[in-house]
């Protein structure tokens, strides 16, 4: 759903002109956004429930456009886990998280930030919840429990990307790693348990660096 607040109304304090407008249902918890190739408009992308359908909505000064719908990859099974797009708008990762200690999967796709089309799925056969790309879009970080893994998405073909996996065994403690998020300082922050944060200071670099 989306709402619109028009800040020109109510003496500059703003007022709600559209409230809780339904885009589609049923869906998963996944939603992400990235700039259109024109560097002005924004794509907002989500995923359908129990299918392989991506919905990409272009948000412009004129409003929210009808979705570009793409069927790509495997049917979503578990409805939870991260959906993220690389900062350059070229890669998209979707985590199909299946609980702790169970078998899940993630899928890496190409994203066309001109057309909104998702393509070229690559299955990453591991169970992850959190995900984040590096600021220069070259590295992908995946997290769950006591592990954070790094992949080089520029390594080449699918086999090369999978082979580039580097486990970053950091001291998890507590309940382990869940969420990953790049800050405005271009560092990646990761929750550990429910009370602490770790930080990846140089996420563009490979492995232990």
C-alpha positions as CSV (number, residue, x, y, z in Angstrom):
1,X,0.0,0.0,0.0
2,X,1.0,3.6,-0.4
3,X,-0.1,7.0,0.9
4,X,0.5,10.5,-0.5
5,X,1.0,13.6,1.7
6,X,0.8,16.9,-0.2
7,X,3.0,19.4,1.6
8,X,1.4,22.3,-0.3
9,X,-1.8,21.9,1.7
10,X,-2.8,23.0,5.2
11,X,-0.6,26.1,5.2
12,X,2.6,24.2,4.4
13,X,2.0,21.6,7.2
14,X,0.8,19.0,4.6
15,X,-2.3,16.8,4.4
16,X,-3.0,13.2,3.3
17,X,-4.6,13.1,-0.2
18,X,-4.3,9.3,-0.7
19,X,-4.3,6.9,2.2
20,X,-3.4,3.2,2.2
21,X,-4.0,2.6,-1.5
22,X,-3.6,-1.1,-2.2
23,X,-1.1,-2.0,-4.9
24,X,-1.4,-5.8,-4.9
25,X,-2.0,-8.8,-2.7
26,X,-1.2,-11.4,-1.6
27,X,2.5,-10.6,-1.2
28,X,5.6,-11.4,0.8
29,X,7.3,-9.1,3.3
30,X,9.8,-8.1,0.6
31,X,10.1,-4.5,-0.7
32,X,13.1,-2.5,-2.0
33,X,13.7,0.5,-4.2
34,X,16.3,2.0,-6.5
35,X,16.7,5.0,-8.9
36,X,15.6,4.6,-12.5
37,X,18.4,5.0,-15.0
38,X,17.3,8.6,-15.4
39,X,18.6,9.3,-11.8
40,X,15.3,11.0,-11.0
41,X,12.5,8.6,-10.7
42,X,12.3,5.6,-8.3
43,X,11.5,1.9,-8.9
44,X,9.8,0.2,-5.9
45,X,9.9,-3.6,-6.2
46,X,8.1,-6.3,-4.3
47,X,7.3,-10.0,-4.8
48,X,4.1,-12.0,-4.9
49,X,3.3,-14.8,-2.4
50,X,3.9,-18.4,-3.4
51,X,4.9,-17.5,-7.0
52,X,7.8,-16.2,-9.0
53,X,6.3,-12.8,-9.8
54,X,8.1,-9.5,-9.3
55,X,6.2,-6.2,-9.3
56,X,8.2,-3.1,-10.2
57,X,6.4,0.2,-9.7
58,X,7.8,3.4,-11.2
59,X,7.3,6.4,-8.9
60,X,7.5,9.8,-10.6
61,X,6.4,13.3,-10.0
62,X,3.2,12.3,-11.6
63,X,2.5,9.5,-9.2
64,X,2.8,5.7,-9.1
65,X,2.7,3.9,-12.5
66,X,1.1,0.5,-13.1
67,X,3.6,-2.3,-12.3
68,X,6.0,-4.0,-14.7
69,X,5.4,-7.6,-13.8
70,X,8.1,-10.2,-14.4
71,X,8.0,-14.0,-13.8
72,X,11.6,-15.0,-13.0
73,X,13.3,-17.6,-10.9
74,X,11.6,-20.1,-8.5
75,X,8.3,-19.8,-6.7
76,X,8.7,-18.1,-3.3
77,X,8.0,-20.7,-0.6
78,X,8.5,-19.0,2.8
79,X,7.5,-15.4,2.3
80,X,10.3,-13.9,4.4
81,X,13.9,-12.7,3.9
82,X,15.4,-9.7,2.3
83,X,14.9,-8.2,-1.2
84,X,17.7,-5.8,-2.1
85,X,18.9,-4.1,-5.3
86,X,22.6,-3.1,-5.9
87,X,23.2,0.7,-5.7
88,X,23.9,0.8,-9.5
89,X,20.5,-0.7,-10.1
90,X,21.9,-3.8,-12.0
91,X,21.6,-6.7,-9.6
92,X,18.8,-7.9,-7.3
93,X,18.9,-10.5,-4.5
94,X,15.9,-12.3,-3.0
95,X,16.2,-14.4,0.1
96,X,13.7,-17.2,0.6
97,X,14.3,-17.7,4.3
98,X,13.2,-21.0,5.8
99,X,13.7,-20.6,9.5
100,X,16.9,-21.3,11.5
101,X,19.0,-24.4,10.7
102,X,16.7,-25.3,7.8
103,X,17.2,-25.5,4.1
104,X,16.3,-22.3,2.2
105,X,17.7,-20.5,-0.8
106,X,18.5,-17.2,-2.3
107,X,18.4,-16.1,-5.9
108,X,20.5,-13.4,-7.6
109,X,19.0,-11.7,-10.7
110,X,19.8,-9.0,-13.2
111,X,17.6,-5.9,-12.9
112,X,17.0,-3.5,-15.7
113,X,16.6,-0.1,-14.1
114,X,15.4,1.4,-17.4
115,X,12.5,-1.1,-18.0
116,X,11.9,-2.6,-14.5
117,X,12.4,-6.2,-15.9
118,X,14.0,-8.9,-13.7
119,X,15.9,-11.7,-15.5
120,X,18.7,-14.3,-15.4
121,X,18.1,-16.0,-12.0
122,X,21.1,-17.6,-10.2
123,X,20.3,-19.9,-7.3
124,X,22.5,-19.6,-4.2
125,X,21.8,-22.8,-2.4
126,X,22.0,-21.7,1.2
127,X,19.6,-20.3,3.9
128,X,20.0,-16.6,4.4
129,X,17.8,-13.8,5.9
130,X,19.7,-10.5,5.5
131,X,21.5,-9.2,2.4
132,X,23.3,-6.1,1.3
133,X,25.4,-5.0,-1.7
134,X,28.6,-3.0,-1.3
135,X,28.5,0.7,-2.2
136,X,30.3,0.0,-5.5
137,X,27.9,-2.9,-6.3
138,X,30.7,-5.4,-6.7
139,X,30.2,-7.5,-3.5
140,X,27.1,-9.1,-2.0
141,X,26.9,-9.9,1.7
142,X,24.5,-12.5,3.0
143,X,23.7,-13.2,6.7
144,X,22.0,-15.7,9.0
145,X,22.7,-16.9,12.5
146,X,26.5,-17.2,13.1
147,X,27.6,-16.4,9.5
148,X,28.1,-13.6,7.1
149,X,29.2,-14.7,3.6
150,X,30.6,-12.5,0.8
151,X,30.1,-13.1,-2.9
152,X,31.8,-11.3,-5.8
153,X,28.9,-10.5,-8.2
154,X,31.4,-9.3,-10.9
155,X,33.3,-12.7,-10.8
156,X,31.9,-13.8,-14.2
157,X,29.2,-16.4,-14.9
158,X,27.0,-18.0,-12.3
159,X,29.5,-20.7,-11.4
160,X,32.2,-18.1,-10.9
161,X,30.0,-16.1,-8.6
162,X,29.1,-19.1,-6.5
163,X,32.8,-20.1,-6.3
164,X,33.7,-16.6,-5.1
165,X,32.0,-17.2,-1.7
166,X,34.1,-16.1,1.2
167,X,32.8,-17.0,4.7
168,X,33.4,-14.1,7.1
169,X,33.3,-15.9,10.5
170,X,32.7,-13.1,12.9
171,X,32.0,-13.7,16.6
172,X,28.3,-14.0,16.5
173,X,27.3,-14.6,20.2
174,X,23.8,-14.2,21.4
175,X,21.2,-14.9,18.7
176,X,23.5,-14.3,15.7
177,X,23.2,-12.1,12.6
178,X,20.0,-11.1,11.0
179,X,19.7,-7.8,9.2
180,X,22.2,-6.0,7.0
181,X,22.0,-2.4,5.9
182,X,24.3,0.0,4.2
183,X,24.5,3.4,6.0
184,X,25.0,6.8,4.5
185,X,28.7,6.5,5.4
186,X,29.0,3.6,3.0
187,X,29.6,1.1,5.7
188,X,27.4,-2.0,6.2
189,X,25.8,-2.4,9.6
190,X,24.6,-5.8,10.8
191,X,22.4,-6.7,13.8
192,X,23.7,-9.2,16.2
193,X,21.0,-10.6,18.5
194,X,18.7,-7.9,19.6
195,X,20.9,-5.4,21.3
196,X,24.1,-4.9,19.3
197,X,25.5,-3.9,15.9
198,X,28.6,-5.0,14.0
199,X,30.0,-3.0,11.1
200,X,31.8,-3.9,7.9
201,X,34.1,-0.9,7.5
202,X,35.4,-1.5,4.0
203,X,32.6,-3.5,2.2
204,X,34.1,-2.9,-1.4
205,X,37.1,-4.9,-0.5
206,X,37.5,-8.7,-0.8
207,X,37.5,-11.3,2.0
208,X,39.1,-10.5,5.3
209,X,39.9,-6.9,4.1
